[in-house]
Amino acid sequence: MLAAVDHVQLAAPPRSEDTLRAYYVDVLGMTEIPKPPVLAARGGCWFQAGPVQLHLGIEKDFRPAKKAHPGLRVTVGNRLEFLEKVRPSDPGV
């Protein structure tokens, strides 16, 4: 019987690790967790917040999914401060 989801795997474009860290660590407050060395050589990042883990794997020919997505629930003390982190200041971004 299924007890829980262990983690969610998402795809990311090559060389996006710094951007992933900026969002998942700096904005969402997750902690980066180490990948096993054999997997770390492939790139990507793993993050955790409490029991929730997200694994971001690098895909050479990355194309964003049109519908597939994880639904992340966050708790925020100051919603305006949180939205300032999430929304780019440049509308062209």
C-alpha positions as a LaTeX table, in Angstrom:
\begin{tabular}{lrrr}
\hline
Residue & $x$ (\AA) & $y$ (\AA) & $z$ (\AA) \\
\hline
Met1 & 0.00 & 0.00 & 0.00 \\
Leu2 & 1.31 & 3.44 & $-0.91$ \\
Ala3 & 2.27 & 5.37 & 2.23 \\
Ala4 & 3.65 & 8.65 & 0.85 \\
Val5 & 5.37 & 10.32 & $-2.07$ \\
Asp6 & 9.12 & 10.15 & $-1.44$ \\
His7 & 10.06 & 12.94 & $-3.84$ \\
Val8 & 9.08 & 14.70 & $-7.05$ \\
Gln9 & 11.49 & 14.76 & $-10.02$ \\
Leu10 & 11.39 & 17.82 & $-12.28$ \\
Ala11 & 13.45 & 18.62 & $-15.37$ \\
Ala12 & 15.60 & 21.73 & $-15.77$ \\
Pro13 & 17.74 & 23.14 & $-18.58$ \\
Pro14 & 21.52 & 22.70 & $-18.66$ \\
Arg15 & 23.56 & 25.13 & $-16.51$ \\
Ser16 & 20.49 & 26.28 & $-14.53$ \\
Glu17 & 21.71 & 25.14 & $-11.10$ \\
Asp18 & 22.45 & 28.68 & $-9.83$ \\
Thr19 & 18.97 & 29.83 & $-10.85$ \\
Leu20 & 17.41 & 26.76 & $-9.22$ \\
Arg21 & 19.27 & 27.47 & $-5.97$ \\
Ala22 & 18.25 & 31.13 & $-6.03$ \\
Tyr23 & 14.57 & 30.17 & $-6.31$ \\
Tyr24 & 14.25 & 27.04 & $-4.19$ \\
Val25 & 16.65 & 28.13 & $-1.42$ \\
Asp26 & 16.48 & 31.94 & $-1.40$ \\
Val27 & 12.79 & 32.39 & $-2.28$ \\
Leu28 & 11.08 & 29.21 & $-1.02$ \\
Gly29 & 13.44 & 28.59 & 1.91 \\
Met30 & 14.24 & 24.99 & 1.02 \\
Thr31 & 17.58 & 23.40 & 1.88 \\
Glu32 & 19.80 & 21.93 & $-0.79$ \\
Ile33 & 20.61 & 18.30 & 0.00 \\
Pro34 & 23.57 & 16.41 & $-1.46$ \\
Lys35 & 23.07 & 14.10 & $-4.39$ \\
Pro36 & 24.91 & 10.78 & $-4.47$ \\
Pro37 & 28.25 & 11.34 & $-6.28$ \\
Val38 & 27.30 & 9.25 & $-9.31$ \\
Leu39 & 24.17 & 11.39 & $-9.79$ \\
Ala40 & 25.87 & 14.69 & $-8.91$ \\
Ala41 & 28.12 & 14.22 & $-11.94$ \\
Arg42 & 25.01 & 14.61 & $-14.13$ \\
Gly43 & 24.23 & 18.08 & $-12.72$ \\
Gly44 & 20.99 & 19.24 & $-11.19$ \\
Cys45 & 20.05 & 19.87 & $-7.56$ \\
Trp46 & 17.99 & 18.26 & $-4.83$ \\
Phe47 & 16.07 & 20.33 & $-2.28$ \\
Gln48 & 14.16 & 19.56 & 0.89 \\
Ala49 & 11.75 & 21.34 & 3.25 \\
Gly50 & 10.53 & 19.11 & 6.08 \\
Pro51 & 9.41 & 15.83 & 4.50 \\
Val52 & 9.08 & 17.38 & 1.01 \\
Gln53 & 11.86 & 16.69 & $-1.50$ \\
Leu54 & 12.21 & 18.05 & $-5.02$ \\
His55 & 14.83 & 16.58 & $-7.34$ \\
Leu56 & 15.74 & 18.82 & $-10.28$ \\
Gly57 & 17.46 & 16.87 & $-13.02$ \\
Ile58 & 19.19 & 18.39 & $-16.01$ \\
Glu59 & 17.80 & 17.55 & $-19.45$ \\
Lys60 & 19.98 & 18.33 & $-22.45$ \\
Asp61 & 17.00 & 19.05 & $-24.72$ \\
Phe62 & 14.84 & 20.61 & $-21.99$ \\
Arg63 & 11.37 & 21.81 & $-22.93$ \\
Pro64 & 9.02 & 23.09 & $-20.22$ \\
Ala65 & 5.99 & 20.89 & $-19.58$ \\
Lys66 & 2.75 & 22.43 & $-20.81$ \\
Lys67 & 0.59 & 21.07 & $-17.97$ \\
Ala68 & 2.57 & 18.83 & $-15.61$ \\
His69 & 3.58 & 20.58 & $-12.38$ \\
Pro70 & 3.92 & 20.06 & $-8.64$ \\
Gly71 & 1.54 & 21.98 & $-6.40$ \\
Leu72 & 3.65 & 23.53 & $-3.63$ \\
Arg73 & 1.96 & 24.93 & $-0.54$ \\
Val74 & 3.96 & 27.64 & 1.23 \\
Thr75 & 3.40 & 29.49 & 4.47 \\
Val76 & 4.29 & 33.13 & 4.36 \\
Gly77 & 4.43 & 35.71 & 7.13 \\
Asn78 & 4.62 & 38.75 & 4.86 \\
Arg79 & 2.92 & 37.98 & 1.54 \\
Leu80 & 4.06 & 41.20 & $-0.14$ \\
Glu81 & 7.70 & 40.50 & 0.75 \\
Phe82 & 7.33 & 36.94 & $-0.60$ \\
Leu83 & 5.77 & 38.14 & $-3.87$ \\
Glu84 & 8.58 & 40.67 & $-4.36$ \\
Lys85 & 11.02 & 37.74 & $-4.30$ \\
Val86 & 8.96 & 35.65 & $-6.71$ \\
Arg87 & 7.99 & 38.26 & $-9.30$ \\
Pro88 & 10.78 & 39.65 & $-11.48$ \\
Ser89 & 11.20 & 43.41 & $-11.25$ \\
Asp90 & 11.67 & 43.59 & $-15.03$ \\
Pro91 & 8.31 & 42.88 & $-16.72$ \\
Gly92 & 10.20 & 41.72 & $-19.82$ \\
Val93 & 11.68 & 38.76 & $-17.92$ \\
\hline
\end{tabular}
